[in-house]
Amino acid sequence: MNKLLLALTLCLAPLWVTAQDQSFDDFVDLELTISDISMTEDGMVITYEGDAGKYGLVHATHNMVATNDANTKGYFTGTVQAINDAGRLEKSATVGLWSRDGTKLKVYGFDDDNDNRILHIASVDLKAKSNQVRVWELE
């Protein structure tokens, strides 16, 4: 666990320098639908999908791992795939932290693709199967 937190910190440290000069007034709001929730020994896997405006058709998977006995917080790893209207496929890794209150999650993550580093903050409602996401492109 300590190795994972160290690796996550080292991966995100360069983004902190970039984020200091970032204008957070420029963002994109998206809504994705939860298409699947699967339970694992470590937590759960949530898969999202939907039309994400300029990003195109998006599919994302978050492998949620709990870090406390109450399963109310943890970290995630996963992948995000987008196919734009021209048919171009982009795929990236995603990592971050989450917290849970009842059936609602707050998710804070970073995606690292070829063109941009993406910061995203999401409100996930497991019961309504919705994911409201705010996205910032850092580069």
C-alpha positions as CSV (number, residue, x, y, z in Angstrom):
1,M,0.0,0.0,0.0
2,N,2.8,2.4,0.9
3,K,4.5,1.7,-2.4
4,L,1.3,2.5,-4.3
5,L,0.9,5.8,-2.5
6,L,4.5,6.7,-3.2
7,A,4.1,5.8,-6.9
8,L,0.9,7.8,-7.1
9,T,2.6,10.8,-5.4
10,L,5.6,10.6,-7.8
11,C,3.3,10.4,-10.8
12,L,1.1,13.3,-9.7
13,A,4.0,15.6,-8.5
14,P,4.8,17.0,-12.0
15,L,1.1,17.8,-12.4
16,W,1.2,20.0,-9.3
17,V,3.7,22.3,-10.9
18,T,1.6,22.5,-14.1
19,A,-1.6,23.0,-12.1
20,Q,-0.2,26.0,-10.3
21,D,-0.2,28.0,-13.6
22,Q,-3.5,26.5,-14.8
23,S,-6.6,28.6,-15.3
24,F,-9.5,26.6,-13.7
25,D,-12.1,28.8,-15.4
26,D,-11.8,26.7,-18.5
27,F,-13.5,23.3,-18.0
28,V,-15.9,20.9,-19.6
29,D,-18.9,19.4,-17.9
30,L,-19.9,15.9,-18.9
31,E,-22.5,13.4,-17.9
32,L,-21.7,9.7,-18.2
33,T,-23.9,6.7,-17.4
34,I,-22.8,3.8,-15.2
35,S,-23.1,0.7,-17.4
36,D,-21.7,-1.8,-15.0
37,I,-20.8,-2.3,-11.3
38,S,-18.9,-5.4,-10.3
39,M,-17.7,-6.4,-6.9
40,T,-14.1,-7.6,-6.2
41,E,-12.1,-8.7,-3.2
42,D,-10.6,-5.2,-2.9
43,G,-13.7,-3.1,-3.7
44,M,-15.6,-2.6,-6.9
45,V,-15.1,-1.9,-10.6
46,I,-17.3,0.8,-12.1
47,T,-17.7,1.2,-15.9
48,Y,-19.0,4.4,-17.4
49,E,-20.1,5.3,-20.9
50,G,-21.6,8.2,-22.8
51,D,-21.3,10.9,-25.4
52,A,-18.7,13.4,-23.9
53,G,-19.0,16.3,-26.3
54,K,-15.7,17.2,-27.9
55,Y,-14.1,14.0,-26.6
56,G,-16.7,11.8,-28.4
57,L,-17.9,8.4,-27.2
58,V,-16.3,7.7,-23.9
59,H,-15.9,4.4,-22.0
60,A,-14.1,4.5,-18.7
61,T,-13.3,1.8,-16.0
62,H,-12.4,2.6,-12.4
63,N,-11.0,-0.2,-10.3
64,M,-12.0,1.1,-6.8
65,V,-9.9,-0.1,-3.9
66,A,-11.0,0.7,-0.3
67,T,-8.4,1.9,2.2
68,N,-10.6,1.6,5.3
69,D,-12.8,-1.0,6.9
70,A,-15.9,1.0,6.3
71,N,-15.2,1.1,2.6
72,T,-15.8,4.9,2.6
73,K,-12.6,6.0,0.9
74,G,-9.8,4.7,-1.2
75,Y,-7.9,5.0,-4.5
76,F,-8.6,3.8,-8.1
77,T,-6.8,2.9,-11.2
78,G,-8.3,2.4,-14.6
79,T,-8.5,3.2,-18.3
80,V,-10.4,5.8,-20.4
81,Q,-11.1,5.4,-24.1
82,A,-12.6,8.0,-26.3
83,I,-13.6,7.8,-30.0
84,N,-14.2,11.2,-31.6
85,D,-16.6,11.9,-34.5
86,A,-13.7,11.4,-37.0
87,G,-13.2,7.9,-35.7
88,R,-9.9,8.6,-33.9
89,L,-9.4,6.4,-30.8
90,E,-7.6,7.8,-27.7
91,K,-6.8,5.7,-24.7
92,S,-5.3,6.7,-21.4
93,A,-4.6,5.5,-17.9
94,T,-6.5,7.1,-15.1
95,V,-5.6,7.2,-11.3
96,G,-7.0,9.0,-8.3
97,L,-8.8,9.0,-5.0
98,W,-12.5,8.6,-4.0
99,S,-14.8,8.9,-1.0
100,R,-18.2,7.5,-0.5
101,D,-21.3,8.7,1.5
102,G,-24.1,6.2,1.1
103,T,-24.6,5.5,-2.6
104,K,-22.8,8.7,-3.7
105,L,-19.1,8.9,-4.5
106,K,-16.8,11.9,-5.0
107,V,-14.0,11.0,-7.4
108,Y,-10.8,13.0,-7.9
109,G,-8.6,11.8,-10.8
110,F,-6.0,12.4,-13.4
111,D,-5.8,10.9,-16.9
112,D,-2.6,10.8,-18.9
113,D,-3.1,10.6,-22.6
114,N,-1.0,11.5,-25.6
115,D,-2.3,15.0,-26.1
116,N,-3.3,16.3,-22.6
117,R,-3.1,15.6,-19.0
118,I,-6.6,15.7,-17.7
119,L,-7.8,16.6,-14.2
120,H,-11.4,15.4,-13.4
121,I,-13.6,15.7,-10.4
122,A,-16.8,13.7,-10.5
123,S,-20.0,13.1,-8.5
124,V,-21.1,9.5,-9.0
125,D,-24.5,8.4,-7.9
126,L,-24.5,4.6,-7.8
127,K,-28.3,4.4,-7.3
128,A,-29.1,6.7,-10.2
129,K,-26.3,5.2,-12.3
130,S,-25.0,8.7,-13.2
131,N,-21.6,10.3,-13.2
132,Q,-21.4,14.1,-13.4
133,V,-17.8,15.0,-14.4
134,R,-16.0,18.3,-14.6
135,V,-12.8,18.1,-16.7
136,W,-9.8,20.4,-17.0
137,E,-7.1,20.0,-19.6
138,L,-3.8,20.8,-17.9
139,E,-1.5,20.8,-21.0
